[in-house]
Amino acid sequence: MENLSRRKALSLGVALGLVGVANPARAWAAAPGAQGAAATGPEWIWDTAADPLMAKMITGGHVPAINTAWASWVNNNDPLPTGVPAEFNAYLRQVNVLPSWADPAKLKRAADFNRRRDTYLFMLYGLGSGIMSTVIPREAKSVYWSAGGADMQDRAAKTFTFGYDLAELGAFEPTGQFVVTANKTRVVHAAVRHLLPQSPHWRAVADETIPISAADILVTFHSLGTYVHRKLLDWRIPYPAADQEAFLHSWQVAVHLLGVPYEHIPKTWAAAERQAAQMLDPILTPSTEGIELAEELLGLTAQIDLGVTRGFLNEFVRYVLSDEVGDWLGLKRDYAAAALVRTAWPAFILFREGLSPVMPGTFYMLDQFIRALAMLFLNKGSSGKTTPITIPIGNRAA
């Protein structure tokens, strides 16, 4: 498991992509003492650099050529793709760099932290953040009605490598891949902002006119990074201050690369918690689209032997989120499995962390469970290593 994040195993969370929701962002922007709050809240900020460019690329019919040209643009030190419009190339030259405030030492430590904690990160990103995404209404609706929503496994395998590229050793270094992955994802976001408002199905259920604001991306950060930070502390997993700071810094850089203005990015975990309390926690609720997506994602597990029952999987989701979320999503109860999860997982952590000499009888079952989940979302791209990110040119039909 320690090498899990070195492979391009996509979690359920990453499968849902980096689109989100944030209705209470206005409250955050106006909150007294809110760190980085500006006169214009992040819910009213989109991407002034990428959005008009991608609208032009889509209407001009350039997207197929771009998708072909950037397929070989993978590593951070790869030359920028050729054979694309000059305007698009100029945009990539502008954004394909780390911010001046990025700290190489912290980023290196964050990568090592991800390697050391990949078991917990995979479980939390997958069965926590991923399923949480389905009870973020705007996120669920945007994902469902976008082009990738029609085939969630294909979306997982071919579209979003964001989380595990972020977790790679050397992710931000020249031979890493995360800077390229983030910039491709930013371009996809811009394309979705142009395309999704054209969908009558999305317009019929949406309470917004343009998806994926800066606030939406921050909510996604909180459903991933802040959520994982909380759970590691809750589970009392050894998590020294230097690791906490490095983990946050990697997410700060990631969010910046997606186009969120610096002043809205939390500078400390305390600030992140305050922001999440305003922007994420109050808006969790079910939707028709989210319920269907959750069932589709959990149903993917039927394709591989997890070594556990569906009841166990349902109860694990309830354990890492809440019974309320489980009820919203209609996850059937299995009280025997619930009791097992609530005793086996803490014992698994204690033994794995060397805090208990007693190996629980369920250790190998849980180990198989985690490994099998990883196998389910292993990359299916042709290279065997890199999952291709492609720009959409339409929406889900129905």
Buried (B, 14 or more C-beta within 10 A) or exposed (E): EEEBBBBBBBBBBBBBBBBBBBBBBBBBBEBEEBBBBEEEBBBBBBBEEBBEBBBBBBEEEBBEBBBEBBBEBBBBEBEBBEEBBEEBBEBBEEBBEBEEEBBEEBBBBBBEBBBBBBBBBBBBBBBBBBBBBBBBBBBBBBBBBBBBBBBBBEBBBBBBBBBBBBBBBBBBBEEBBBBBBBBBBBBBBBBBBBBBBEBEBBEEBBEBEBBBBBBBBBBBBBBBBBBBBBBBEEBEBEBEEEBBBBBBBBBBBBBBBBBBBEEBBBBEBEBBBBBBBBBBEEBBBBBEBBBBBBEBBBEBBEEEEBBBEBBBBBBBBBBBBBEEBBEBBEBEBBEEBBEBBEEBBBBBBBBBEEEBEEEBEBBEBBBBBBBBBBBBBBBBBEEEEBBBBBBBBEBBEE
